[in-house]
Protein backbone atom coordinates (compact mmCIF):
# COMPACT_ATOMS: atom_id res chain seq x y z
CA UNK A 1 0.00 0.00 0.00
CA UNK A 2 1.20 3.50 -0.84
CA UNK A 3 0.86 6.67 1.20
CA UNK A 4 -1.54 8.02 -1.42
CA UNK A 5 -3.74 4.92 -0.90
CA UNK A 6 -3.79 5.52 2.85
CA UNK A 7 -4.86 9.14 2.33
CA UNK A 8 -7.54 7.99 -0.12
CA UNK A 9 -8.92 5.51 2.43
CA UNK A 10 -8.85 8.18 5.12
CA UNK A 11 -10.94 10.48 2.91
CA UNK A 12 -13.44 7.71 2.14
CA UNK A 13 -13.89 6.87 5.82
CA UNK A 14 -13.83 10.36 7.34
CA UNK A 15 -15.39 12.24 4.39
CA UNK A 16 -12.67 14.88 4.65
CA UNK A 17 -8.98 15.46 3.97
CA UNK A 18 -6.52 14.76 6.80
CA UNK A 19 -5.51 18.04 8.39
CA UNK A 20 -2.26 16.83 9.90
CA UNK A 21 0.14 13.91 9.68
CA UNK A 22 -0.88 12.92 13.22
CA UNK A 23 -4.35 12.10 11.90
CA UNK A 24 -2.79 9.82 9.31
CA UNK A 25 -0.64 8.12 11.95
CA UNK A 26 -3.72 7.57 14.15
CA UNK A 27 -5.68 6.21 11.19
CA UNK A 28 -2.76 3.97 10.24
CA UNK A 29 -2.58 2.57 13.77
CA UNK A 30 -6.36 2.00 13.91
CA UNK A 31 -6.32 0.24 10.54
CA UNK A 32 -3.54 -2.07 11.69
CA UNK A 33 -5.16 -2.87 15.06
CA UNK A 34 -8.47 -3.63 13.33
CA UNK A 35 -6.72 -6.04 10.96
CA UNK A 36 -7.23 -3.90 7.86
CA UNK A 37 -3.46 -3.67 7.21
CA UNK A 38 -0.73 -6.27 7.23
CA UNK A 39 2.25 -5.83 9.52
CA UNK A 40 4.50 -5.13 6.54
CA UNK A 41 2.13 -2.46 5.16
CA UNK A 42 1.93 -0.88 8.60
CA UNK A 43 5.71 -0.80 9.00
CA UNK A 44 6.29 0.55 5.48
CA UNK A 45 3.68 3.30 5.80
CA UNK A 46 4.82 4.23 9.31
CA UNK A 47 8.40 4.46 8.06
CA UNK A 48 7.34 6.52 5.04
CA UNK A 49 5.32 8.96 7.15
CA UNK A 50 8.23 9.43 9.53
CA UNK A 51 10.76 9.68 6.71
CA UNK A 52 8.85 12.45 5.00
CA UNK A 53 8.16 14.25 8.24
CA UNK A 54 5.30 16.53 9.09
CA UNK A 55 6.18 19.25 6.59
CA UNK A 56 6.59 17.12 3.49
CA UNK A 57 3.61 14.85 4.19
CA UNK A 58 1.50 17.97 4.57
CA UNK A 59 2.84 19.17 1.24
CA UNK A 60 2.19 15.73 -0.26
CA UNK A 61 -1.45 16.01 0.84
CA UNK A 62 -1.78 19.50 -0.61
CA UNK A 63 -0.06 18.60 -3.88
CA UNK A 64 -2.20 15.49 -4.39
CA UNK A 65 -5.53 16.67 -3.00
CA UNK A 66 -7.20 16.99 -6.39
CA UNK A 67 -6.08 13.55 -7.51
CA UNK A 68 -7.14 12.00 -4.22
CA UNK A 69 -10.53 13.76 -4.25
CA UNK A 70 -11.24 12.60 -7.81
CA UNK A 71 -10.62 9.01 -6.73
CA UNK A 72 -12.90 9.42 -3.71
CA UNK A 73 -15.78 10.58 -5.89
TIDOFI-735009 format. One record per atom (N, C-alpha, C, O, CB): residue in three letters; atom name; z, y, x. Coordinates in Angstrom, 1 decimal, m for minus. Atoms other than C-alpha are relative to their C-alpha. Glycine has a CB too. Example, Ala and Ser with C-alpha at 12.3 -4.5 7.8 and 13.67 -1.06 7.14 Angstrom:
BEGIN
+--------+-------+--------+--------+--------+
! residu ! atome !      z !      y !      x !
+--------+-------+--------+--------+--------+
!    ALA !     N !    0.0 !   m1.2 !    0.9 !
!    ALA !    CA !    7.8 !   m4.5 !   12.3 !
!    ALA !     C !    0.0 !    1.2 !    0.9 !
!    ALA !     O !    0.7 !    1.2 !    1.9 !
!    ALA !    CB !    1.2 !    0.0 !   m1.0 !
!    SER !     N !    0.0 !   m1.1 !   m0.9 !
!    SER !    CA !    7.1 !   m1.1 !   13.7 !
!    SER !     C !    0.8 !    1.1 !   m0.8 !
!    SER !     O !    0.9 !    2.2 !   m0.3 !
!    SER !    CB !   m1.4 !    0.5 !    0.4 !
+--------+-------+--------+--------+--------+
END
This chain:
BEGIN
+--------+-------+--------+--------+--------+
! residu ! atome !      z !      y !      x !
+--------+-------+--------+--------+--------+
!    UNK !     N !    0.0 !   m1.2 !    0.8 !
!    UNK !    CA !    0.0 !    0.0 !    0.0 !
!    UNK !     C !    0.0 !    1.2 !    0.9 !
!    UNK !     O !    0.7 !    1.3 !    1.9 !
!    UNK !    CB !    1.2 !    0.0 !   m1.0 !
!    UNK !     N !    0.1 !   m1.3 !   m0.7 !
!    UNK !    CA !   m0.8 !    3.5 !    1.2 !
!    UNK !     C !    0.9 !    1.0 !   m0.6 !
!    UNK !     O !    1.3 !    0.9 !   m1.8 !
!    UNK !    CB !   m1.5 !    0.5 !    0.0 !
!    UNK !     N !   m0.8 !   m1.1 !    0.4 !
!    UNK !    CA !    1.2 !    6.7 !    0.9 !
!    UNK !     C !   m0.6 !    0.6 !   m1.3 !
!    UNK !     O !    0.1 !    1.0 !   m2.2 !
!    UNK !    CB !    0.2 !    1.0 !    1.1 !
!    UNK !     N !    0.7 !   m0.6 !    1.1 !
!    UNK !    CA !   m1.4 !    8.0 !   m1.5 !
!    UNK !     C !    0.2 !   m0.9 !   m1.3 !
!    UNK !     O !    0.3 !   m0.3 !   m2.4 !
!    UNK !    CB !   m1.5 !    0.2 !    0.3 !
!    UNK !     N !   m0.3 !    0.9 !    1.1 !
!    UNK !    CA !   m0.9 !    4.9 !   m3.7 !
!    UNK !     C !    1.4 !    0.2 !   m0.6 !
!    UNK !     O !    1.6 !    0.2 !   m1.8 !
!    UNK !    CB !   m0.2 !   m1.4 !    0.4 !
!    UNK !     N !   m1.4 !   m0.2 !    0.4 !
!    UNK !    CA !    2.9 !    5.5 !   m3.8 !
!    UNK !     C !    0.1 !    1.3 !   m0.8 !
!    UNK !     O !    0.7 !    1.3 !   m1.8 !
!    UNK !    CB !    0.9 !    0.1 !    1.2 !
!    UNK !     N !    0.0 !   m1.2 !    0.8 !
!    UNK !    CA !    2.3 !    9.1 !   m4.9 !
!    UNK !     C !   m0.6 !   m0.1 !   m1.3 !
!    UNK !     O !   m0.1 !    0.4 !   m2.3 !
!    UNK !    CB !   m0.7 !    1.1 !    0.9 !
!    UNK !     N !    0.7 !    0.2 !    1.2 !
!    UNK !    CA !   m0.1 !    8.0 !   m7.5 !
!    UNK !     C !    0.9 !   m0.7 !   m1.0 !
!    UNK !     O !    1.0 !   m0.4 !   m2.2 !
!    UNK !    CB !   m1.3 !   m0.8 !    0.2 !
!    UNK !     N !   m0.9 !    0.7 !    0.8 !
!    UNK !    CA !    2.4 !    5.5 !   m8.9 !
!    UNK !     C !    1.2 !    0.9 !   m0.5 !
!    UNK !     O !    1.6 !    0.8 !   m1.6 !
!    UNK !    CB !    0.6 !   m1.2 !    0.7 !
!    UNK !     N !   m1.0 !   m1.0 !    0.3 !
!    UNK !    CA !    5.1 !    8.2 !   m8.8 !
!    UNK !     C !   m0.4 !    0.9 !   m1.2 !
!    UNK !     O !    0.3 !    1.0 !   m2.2 !
!    UNK !    CB !    0.4 !    0.9 !    1.2 !
!    UNK !     N !    0.5 !   m0.9 !    1.0 !
!    UNK !    CA !    2.9 !   10.5 !  m10.9 !
!    UNK !     C !   m0.1 !   m0.8 !   m1.4 !
!    UNK !     O !    0.2 !   m0.2 !   m2.4 !
!    UNK !    CB !   m1.3 !    0.6 !    0.4 !
!    UNK !     N !    0.2 !    0.8 !    1.2 !
!    UNK !    CA !    2.1 !    7.7 !  m13.4 !
!    UNK !     C !    1.4 !   m0.2 !   m0.7 !
!    UNK !     O !    1.5 !   m0.2 !   m1.9 !
!    UNK !    CB !   m0.6 !   m1.3 !    0.3 !
!    UNK !     N !   m1.3 !    0.3 !    0.6 !
!    UNK !    CA !    5.8 !    6.9 !  m13.9 !
!    UNK !     C !    0.8 !    1.2 !   m0.5 !
!    UNK !     O !    1.3 !    1.2 !   m1.6 !
!    UNK !    CB !    0.9 !   m0.7 !    1.0 !
!    UNK !     N !   m0.8 !   m1.2 !    0.3 !
!    UNK !    CA !    7.3 !   10.4 !  m13.8 !
!    UNK !     C !   m0.7 !    1.0 !   m0.8 !
!    UNK !     O !   m0.1 !    2.0 !   m1.3 !
!    UNK !    CB !    0.5 !    0.6 !    1.3 !
!    UNK !     N !    0.8 !   m0.9 !    0.7 !
!    UNK !    CA !    4.4 !   12.2 !  m15.4 !
!    UNK !     C !    0.0 !    1.4 !    0.7 !
!    UNK !     O !   m0.1 !    2.5 !    0.0 !
!    UNK !    CB !    0.4 !    0.1 !   m1.5 !
!    UNK !     N !    0.0 !   m1.3 !   m0.7 !
!    UNK !    CA !    4.7 !   14.9 !  m12.7 !
!    UNK !     C !   m0.2 !   m0.3 !    1.5 !
!    UNK !     O !   m0.1 !   m1.5 !    1.9 !
!    UNK !    CB !    1.3 !    0.8 !   m0.2 !
!    UNK !     N !    0.2 !    0.1 !   m1.4 !
!    UNK !    CA !    4.0 !   15.5 !   m9.0 !
!    UNK !     C !    1.3 !    0.0 !    0.7 !
!    UNK !     O !    2.2 !    0.7 !    0.3 !
!    UNK !    CB !   m0.9 !    1.1 !    0.6 !
!    UNK !     N !   m1.3 !   m0.1 !   m0.8 !
!    UNK !    CA !    6.8 !   14.8 !   m6.5 !
!    UNK !     C !    0.2 !    1.3 !    0.6 !
!    UNK !     O !   m0.8 !    1.9 !    1.2 !
!    UNK !    CB !    0.1 !   m1.1 !    1.1 !
!    UNK !     N !   m0.3 !   m1.3 !   m0.5 !
!    UNK !    CA !    8.4 !   18.0 !   m5.5 !
!    UNK !     C !    0.4 !    0.0 !    1.4 !
!    UNK !     O !    0.4 !    1.1 !    2.1 !
!    UNK !    CB !    1.0 !    0.7 !   m0.9 !
!    UNK !     N !   m0.6 !    0.1 !   m1.3 !
!    UNK !    CA !    9.9 !   16.8 !   m2.3 !
!    UNK !     C !   m0.1 !   m1.4 !    0.5 !
!    UNK !     O !   m0.2 !   m2.3 !   m0.3 !
!    UNK !    CB !    1.5 !    0.5 !    0.1 !
!    UNK !     N !    0.1 !    1.3 !   m0.6 !
!    UNK !    CA !    9.7 !   13.9 !    0.1 !
!    UNK !     C !    1.2 !   m0.9 !   m0.3 !
!    UNK !     O !    1.1 !   m2.1 !   m0.4 !
!    UNK !    CB !   m0.1 !    0.1 !    1.6 !
!    UNK !     N !   m1.2 !    0.8 !    0.4 !
!    UNK !    CA !   13.2 !   12.9 !   m0.9 !
!    UNK !     C !   m0.2 !   m0.7 !   m1.3 !
!    UNK !     O !    0.3 !   m1.8 !   m1.5 !
!    UNK !    CB !    1.2 !    1.0 !   m0.1 !
!    UNK !     N !    0.3 !    0.7 !    1.3 !
!    UNK !    CA !   11.9 !   12.1 !   m4.4 !
!    UNK !     C !   m0.8 !   m1.2 !    0.3 !
!    UNK !     O !   m0.7 !   m2.3 !   m0.3 !
!    UNK !    CB !   m0.7 !    0.9 !   m0.9 !
!    UNK !     N !    0.8 !    1.2 !   m0.3 !
!    UNK !    CA !    9.3 !    9.8 !   m2.8 !
!    UNK !     C !    0.8 !   m1.1 !    0.7 !
!    UNK !     O !    0.6 !   m2.3 !    0.4 !
!    UNK !    CB !   m1.1 !    0.4 !    0.9 !
!    UNK !     N !   m0.8 !    1.0 !   m0.7 !
!    UNK !    CA !   11.9 !    8.1 !   m0.6 !
!    UNK !     C !    0.9 !   m0.7 !   m1.1 !
!    UNK !     O !    1.1 !   m1.9 !   m1.0 !
!    UNK !    CB !    0.9 !    0.7 !    1.0 !
!    UNK !     N !   m0.8 !    0.6 !    1.1 !
!    UNK !    CA !   14.1 !    7.6 !   m3.7 !
!    UNK !     C !   m0.8 !   m1.0 !   m0.9 !
!    UNK !     O !   m0.4 !   m2.1 !   m1.2 !
!    UNK !    CB !    0.7 !    1.1 !   m0.9 !
!    UNK !     N !    0.9 !    0.8 !    0.8 !
!    UNK !    CA !   11.2 !    6.2 !   m5.7 !
!    UNK !     C !   m0.4 !   m1.2 !    0.8 !
!    UNK !     O !   m0.5 !   m2.3 !    0.2 !
!    UNK !    CB !   m1.3 !    0.8 !   m0.4 !
!    UNK !     N !    0.4 !    1.1 !   m0.8 !
!    UNK !    CA !   10.2 !    4.0 !   m2.8 !
!    UNK !     C !    1.2 !   m1.0 !    0.0 !
!    UNK !     O !    1.0 !   m2.2 !   m0.1 !
!    UNK !    CB !   m0.3 !    0.4 !    1.5 !
!    UNK !     N !   m1.2 !    0.8 !    0.0 !
!    UNK !    CA !   13.8 !    2.6 !   m2.6 !
!    UNK !     C !    0.1 !   m0.7 !   m1.3 !
!    UNK !     O !    0.4 !   m2.0 !   m1.4 !
!    UNK !    CB !    1.2 !    0.8 !    0.3 !
!    UNK !     N !   m0.1 !    0.6 !    1.4 !
!    UNK !    CA !   13.9 !    2.0 !   m6.4 !
!    UNK !     C !   m1.0 !   m1.1 !   m0.2 !
!    UNK !     O !   m0.8 !   m2.2 !   m0.7 !
!    UNK !    CB !   m0.1 !    1.1 !   m1.0 !
!    UNK !     N !    1.1 !    1.0 !    0.1 !
!    UNK !    CA !   10.5 !    0.2 !   m6.3 !
!    UNK !     C !    0.3 !   m1.2 !    0.8 !
!    UNK !     O !    0.0 !   m2.3 !    0.3 !
!    UNK !    CB !   m1.3 !    0.7 !    0.4 !
!    UNK !     N !   m0.3 !    1.2 !   m0.9 !
!    UNK !    CA !   11.7 !   m2.1 !   m3.5 !
!    UNK !     C !    1.1 !   m0.8 !   m0.7 !
!    UNK !     O !    1.0 !   m2.0 !   m0.8 !
!    UNK !    CB !    0.4 !    0.5 !    1.4 !
!    UNK !     N !   m1.2 !    0.7 !    0.6 !
!    UNK !    CA !   15.1 !   m2.9 !   m5.2 !
!    UNK !     C !   m0.4 !   m0.7 !   m1.2 !
!    UNK !     O !    0.1 !   m1.8 !   m1.5 !
!    UNK !    CB !    1.1 !    1.0 !   m0.2 !
!    UNK !     N !    0.5 !    0.6 !    1.3 !
!    UNK !    CA !   13.3 !   m3.6 !   m8.5 !
!    UNK !     C !   m1.0 !   m1.1 !    0.2 !
!    UNK !     O !   m1.5 !   m1.7 !   m0.7 !
!    UNK !    CB !   m0.5 !    1.0 !   m0.9 !
!    UNK !     N !    0.9 !    1.0 !   m0.3 !
!    UNK !    CA !   11.0 !   m6.0 !   m6.7 !
!    UNK !     C !   m1.5 !    0.3 !   m0.2 !
!    UNK !     O !   m2.4 !   m0.5 !   m0.3 !
!    UNK !    CB !    0.3 !   m1.2 !   m0.9 !
!    UNK !     N !    1.3 !   m0.5 !    0.2 !
!    UNK !    CA !    7.9 !   m3.9 !   m7.2 !
!    UNK !     C !   m0.8 !    0.1 !    1.3 !
!    UNK !     O !   m2.0 !    0.3 !    1.3 !
!    UNK !    CB !    0.0 !    1.3 !   m0.8 !
!    UNK !     N !    0.6 !   m0.1 !   m1.3 !
!    UNK !    CA !    7.2 !   m3.7 !   m3.5 !
!    UNK !     C !    0.5 !   m1.1 !    0.9 !
!    UNK !     O !    1.6 !   m1.5 !    0.8 !
!    UNK !    CB !    0.3 !    1.4 !    0.7 !
!    UNK !     N !   m0.4 !    1.0 !   m1.0 !
!    UNK !    CA !    7.2 !   m6.3 !   m0.7 !
!    UNK !     C !    0.8 !    0.7 !    1.1 !
!    UNK !     O !    0.8 !    1.9 !    1.2 !
!    UNK !    CB !   m1.2 !   m0.7 !    0.6 !
!    UNK !     N !   m0.8 !   m0.6 !   m1.1 !
!    UNK !    CA !    9.5 !   m5.8 !    2.2 !
!    UNK !     C !   m0.9 !    0.7 !    1.1 !
!    UNK !     O !   m0.5 !    1.7 !    1.6 !
!    UNK !    CB !    0.8 !   m1.1 !    0.7 !
!    UNK !     N !    1.0 !   m0.6 !   m1.0 !
!    UNK !    CA !    6.5 !   m5.1 !    4.5 !
!    UNK !     C !   m0.5 !    1.3 !   m0.5 !
!    UNK !     O !   m0.7 !    2.2 !    0.3 !
!    UNK !    CB !   m1.1 !   m1.0 !    0.3 !
!    UNK !     N !    0.4 !   m1.2 !    0.6 !
!    UNK !    CA !    5.2 !   m2.5 !    2.1 !
!    UNK !     C !    1.1 !    1.1 !    0.1 !
!    UNK !     O !    0.8 !    2.3 !    0.5 !
!    UNK !    CB !   m0.5 !   m0.1 !   m1.4 !
!    UNK !     N !   m1.1 !   m0.9 !    0.0 !
!    UNK !    CA !    8.6 !   m0.9 !    1.9 !
!    UNK !     C !    0.2 !    0.6 !    1.4 !
!    UNK !     O !    0.3 !    1.8 !    1.6 !
!    UNK !    CB !    1.3 !   m0.7 !   m0.4 !
!    UNK !     N !   m0.2 !   m0.4 !   m1.4 !
!    UNK !    CA !    9.0 !   m0.8 !    5.7 !
!    UNK !     C !   m1.1 !    0.9 !    0.5 !
!    UNK !     O !   m0.9 !    1.9 !    1.1 !
!    UNK !    CB !    0.1 !   m1.2 !    0.9 !
!    UNK !     N !    1.1 !   m0.8 !   m0.4 !
!    UNK !    CA !    5.5 !    0.5 !    6.3 !
!    UNK !     C !    0.0 !    1.4 !   m0.6 !
!    UNK !     O !   m0.2 !    2.4 !    0.0 !
!    UNK !    CB !   m1.3 !   m0.7 !   m0.4 !
!    UNK !     N !    0.0 !   m1.3 !    0.7 !
!    UNK !    CA !    5.8 !    3.3 !    3.7 !
!    UNK !     C !    1.2 !    0.8 !    0.5 !
!    UNK !     O !    1.0 !    2.0 !    0.7 !
!    UNK !    CB !    0.1 !   m0.2 !   m1.5 !
!    UNK !     N !   m1.2 !   m0.7 !   m0.5 !
!    UNK !    CA !    9.3 !    4.2 !    4.8 !
!    UNK !     C !   m0.3 !    0.6 !    1.4 !
!    UNK !     O !    0.0 !    1.8 !    1.7 !
!    UNK !    CB !    1.2 !   m0.9 !    0.1 !
!    UNK !     N !    0.3 !   m0.5 !   m1.3 !
!    UNK !    CA !    8.1 !    4.5 !    8.4 !
!    UNK !     C !   m1.0 !    1.1 !   m0.1 !
!    UNK !     O !   m0.9 !    2.1 !    0.7 !
!    UNK !    CB !   m0.6 !   m1.2 !    0.8 !
!    UNK !     N !    1.1 !   m1.0 !    0.2 !
!    UNK !    CA !    5.0 !    6.5 !    7.3 !
!    UNK !     C !    0.6 !    1.3 !   m0.5 !
!    UNK !     O !    0.3 !    2.4 !    0.0 !
!    UNK !    CB !   m1.1 !   m0.4 !   m0.9 !
!    UNK !     N !   m0.6 !   m1.3 !    0.5 !
!    UNK !    CA !    7.1 !    9.0 !    5.3 !
!    UNK !     C !    0.9 !    0.6 !    1.1 !
!    UNK !     O !    0.8 !    1.9 !    1.3 !
!    UNK !    CB !    0.9 !   m0.4 !   m1.2 !
!    UNK !     N !   m0.8 !   m0.5 !   m1.0 !
!    UNK !    CA !    9.5 !    9.4 !    8.2 !
!    UNK !     C !   m0.8 !    0.5 !    1.2 !
!    UNK !     O !   m0.5 !    1.6 !    1.8 !
!    UNK !    CB !    1.0 !   m1.0 !    0.5 !
!    UNK !     N !    0.9 !   m0.4 !   m1.1 !
!    UNK !    CA !    6.7 !    9.7 !   10.8 !
!    UNK !     C !   m0.6 !    1.3 !   m0.3 !
!    UNK !     O !   m0.7 !    2.2 !    0.5 !
!    UNK !    CB !   m1.1 !   m1.1 !    0.2 !
!    UNK !     N !    0.6 !   m1.3 !    0.4 !
!    UNK !    CA !    5.0 !   12.5 !    8.8 !
!    UNK !     C !    1.0 !    1.1 !   m0.1 !
!    UNK !     O !    0.7 !    2.2 !    0.2 !
!    UNK !    CB !   m0.8 !   m0.2 !   m1.3 !
!    UNK !     N !   m1.0 !   m1.0 !    0.1 !
!    UNK !    CA !    8.2 !   14.2 !    8.2 !
!    UNK !     C !   m0.1 !    0.8 !   m1.3 !
!    UNK !     O !   m1.1 !    0.7 !   m2.0 !
!    UNK !    CB !    0.0 !    1.0 !    1.1 !
!    UNK !     N !    0.0 !   m0.7 !    1.3 !
!    UNK !    CA !    9.1 !   16.5 !    5.3 !
!    UNK !     C !   m1.2 !    1.0 !   m0.1 !
!    UNK !     O !   m1.8 !    1.0 !   m1.1 !
!    UNK !    CB !    1.3 !    0.8 !   m0.1 !
!    UNK !     N !    1.0 !   m1.1 !    0.0 !
!    UNK !    CA !    6.6 !   19.3 !    6.2 !
!    UNK !     C !   m1.4 !   m0.7 !   m0.3 !
!    UNK !     O !   m2.1 !   m0.2 !   m1.2 !
!    UNK !    CB !    0.0 !    0.7 !    1.3 !
!    UNK !     N !    1.3 !    0.5 !    0.1 !
!    UNK !    CA !    3.5 !   17.1 !    6.6 !
!    UNK !     C !   m0.2 !   m0.8 !   m1.3 !
!    UNK !     O !   m1.3 !   m0.9 !   m1.8 !
!    UNK !    CB !   m0.4 !   m0.8 !    1.2 !
!    UNK !     N !    0.1 !    0.8 !    1.3 !
!    UNK !    CA !    4.2 !   14.8 !    3.6 !
!    UNK !     C !   m0.2 !    1.0 !   m1.1 !
!    UNK !     O !   m1.0 !    0.8 !   m2.0 !
!    UNK !    CB !    1.2 !   m0.9 !   m0.3 !
!    UNK !     N !    0.2 !   m1.1 !    1.0 !
!    UNK !    CA !    4.6 !   18.0 !    1.5 !
!    UNK !     C !   m1.4 !    0.5 !    0.0 !
!    UNK !     O !   m2.1 !    0.7 !   m1.0 !
!    UNK !    CB !    1.0 !    1.1 !    0.2 !
!    UNK !     N !    1.4 !   m0.5 !   m0.1 !
!    UNK !    CA !    1.2 !   19.2 !    2.8 !
!    UNK !     C !   m0.9 !   m1.1 !   m0.4 !
!    UNK !     O !   m1.9 !   m0.8 !   m1.1 !
!    UNK !    CB !   m0.3 !    0.4 !    1.5 !
!    UNK !     N !    0.9 !    1.1 !    0.5 !
!    UNK !    CA !   m0.3 !   15.7 !    2.2 !
!    UNK !     C !    0.0 !    0.0 !   m1.5 !
!    UNK !     O !   m1.1 !   m0.1 !   m2.1 !
!    UNK !    CB !    0.6 !   m1.3 !    0.5 !
!    UNK !     N !    0.0 !    0.0 !    1.5 !
!    UNK !    CA !    0.8 !   16.0 !   m1.5 !
!    UNK !     C !   m0.8 !    1.2 !   m0.4 !
!    UNK !     O !   m1.7 !    1.0 !   m1.3 !
!    UNK !    CB !    1.5 !    0.2 !   m0.5 !
!    UNK !     N !    0.8 !   m1.2 !    0.4 !
!    UNK !    CA !   m0.6 !   19.5 !   m1.8 !
!    UNK !     C !   m1.5 !   m0.2 !    0.3 !
!    UNK !     O !   m2.3 !    0.2 !   m0.6 !
!    UNK !    CB !    0.5 !    1.2 !    0.8 !
!    UNK !     N !    1.4 !    0.2 !   m0.3 !
!    UNK !    CA !   m3.9 !   18.6 !   m0.1 !
!    UNK !     C !   m0.7 !   m1.0 !   m0.8 !
!    UNK !     O !   m1.9 !   m1.0 !   m1.1 !
!    UNK !    CB !   m0.1 !   m0.4 !    1.5 !
!    UNK !     N !    0.6 !    1.1 !    0.8 !
!    UNK !    CA !   m4.4 !   15.5 !   m2.2 !
!    UNK !     C !    0.3 !    0.0 !   m1.5 !
!    UNK !     O !    0.1 !   m0.9 !   m2.2 !
!    UNK !    CB !    0.5 !   m1.3 !    0.6 !
!    UNK !     N !   m0.5 !   m0.1 !    1.4 !
!    UNK !    CA !   m3.0 !   16.7 !   m5.5 !
!    UNK !     C !   m1.1 !   m0.2 !   m1.0 !
!    UNK !     O !   m1.0 !   m0.9 !   m2.0 !
!    UNK !    CB !    0.7 !    1.3 !   m0.3 !
!    UNK !     N !    1.1 !    0.1 !    0.9 !
!    UNK !    CA !   m6.4 !   17.0 !   m7.2 !
!    UNK !     C !   m0.5 !   m1.4 !   m0.1 !
!    UNK !     O !   m0.9 !   m1.9 !   m1.1 !
!    UNK !    CB !   m1.1 !    1.0 !    0.4 !
!    UNK !     N !    0.4 !    1.4 !    0.0 !
!    UNK !    CA !   m7.5 !   13.5 !   m6.1 !
!    UNK !     C !    1.0 !   m0.9 !   m0.7 !
!    UNK !     O !    0.6 !   m1.7 !   m1.5 !
!    UNK !    CB !   m0.2 !   m0.4 !    1.5 !
!    UNK !     N !   m1.1 !    0.8 !    0.6 !
!    UNK !    CA !   m4.2 !   12.0 !   m7.1 !
!    UNK !     C !    0.0 !    0.2 !   m1.5 !
!    UNK !     O !    0.1 !   m0.7 !   m2.3 !
!    UNK !    CB !    1.4 !    0.3 !    0.6 !
!    UNK !     N !   m0.1 !   m0.3 !    1.4 !
!    UNK !    CA !   m4.2 !   13.8 !  m10.5 !
!    UNK !     C !   m1.3 !   m0.6 !   m0.7 !
!    UNK !     O !   m1.1 !   m1.1 !   m1.9 !
!    UNK !    CB !    0.0 !    1.5 !   m0.3 !
!    UNK !     N !    1.2 !    0.6 !    0.6 !
!    UNK !    CA !   m7.8 !   12.6 !  m11.2 !
!    UNK !     C !    0.2 !   m1.5 !   m0.2 !
!    UNK !     O !   m0.2 !   m2.0 !   m1.3 !
!    UNK !    CB !   m1.3 !    0.3 !    0.8 !
!    UNK !     N !   m0.3 !    1.4 !    0.1 !
!    UNK !    CA !   m6.7 !    9.0 !  m10.6 !
!    UNK !     C !    1.0 !   m0.3 !   m1.1 !
!    UNK !     O !    0.9 !   m1.3 !   m1.9 !
!    UNK !    CB !    0.5 !   m0.6 !    1.3 !
!    UNK !     N !   m1.1 !    0.2 !    1.0 !
!    UNK !    CA !   m3.7 !    9.4 !  m12.9 !
!    UNK !     C !   m0.6 !    0.2 !   m1.4 !
!    UNK !     O !    0.0 !   m0.4 !   m2.4 !
!    UNK !    CB !    1.1 !    1.0 !    0.2 !
!    UNK !     N !    0.6 !   m0.2 !    1.4 !
!    UNK !    CA !   m5.9 !   10.6 !  m15.8 !
!    UNK !     C !   m0.8 !   m1.2 !   m0.3 !
!    UNK !     O !   m1.4 !   m1.3 !   m1.4 !
!    UNK !    CB !   m0.9 !    1.2 !    0.0 !
+--------+-------+--------+--------+--------+
END
